[in-house]
Amino acid sequence: MGAQAAQAGDPFYMIGYPVDDQGMVNIPVIGKIIVRGLTVEGARDKLQEEVDKYLNGAYVNVQIGGIRYAILGEISRPGKYTVLQDRLTIFEAIAQGGDLNTVANRHEVQIIRQFPDGAQVVKLDLTKRDIIKSPYYFIRPNDVISIQPLKASELGTGLTAQQTLQTIVLSISLLVNTVLLYDRLTR
């Protein structure tokens, strides 16, 4: 885990106080403080106010303790990942997974994101410049990224259009040769 912290560049993600399932932070001596529903800045202000009652000149820093996400499909290393930073782009998430395979469809990358009323599936086109304006450009905790294969790959005929065409031509050639051979043998 130390290697992950060093890779992320901030070992302070490994120390601190977590927010529990009820949205509370339990700080020794001070007790439980509710931060549910607050922004990062709002939580920091509330915690600073409580800490100031006990310590003079103390500095409170609030950060998201990492982003967990899963990436699957046409990627070199599918799996679950945890990145110890508070922001992560779709491209950084793909890089963590070892980049897209040659059969990956860069025009149909799906992100499955959980909301209180259920999951939402969104398709992204990684080749478009305006992807950086999308609300799905930054990965959120518990997102699932699904990399779809190219249509030619789904057919199993080849990785590229050229390979697919070669496979079809080869199949037709084999069929014609078989018919001609059969015709010669039956004469």
Secondary structure, 3 states (H helix, E strand, C coil): CHHHHHHHCCHHHHCCCCECCCCEEEECCCEEEECCCCCHHHHHHHHHHHHHCCCCCCCCCCCCCCEEEEEEECECCCEEEEECCCCCEHHHHHHHCCCECCCEEEEEEEEEEEECCEEEEEEECCCCHHHHHCCCCECCCCEEEEEEECHHHHHCCCCCHHHHHHHHHHHHHHHHHHHHHHHHHCC
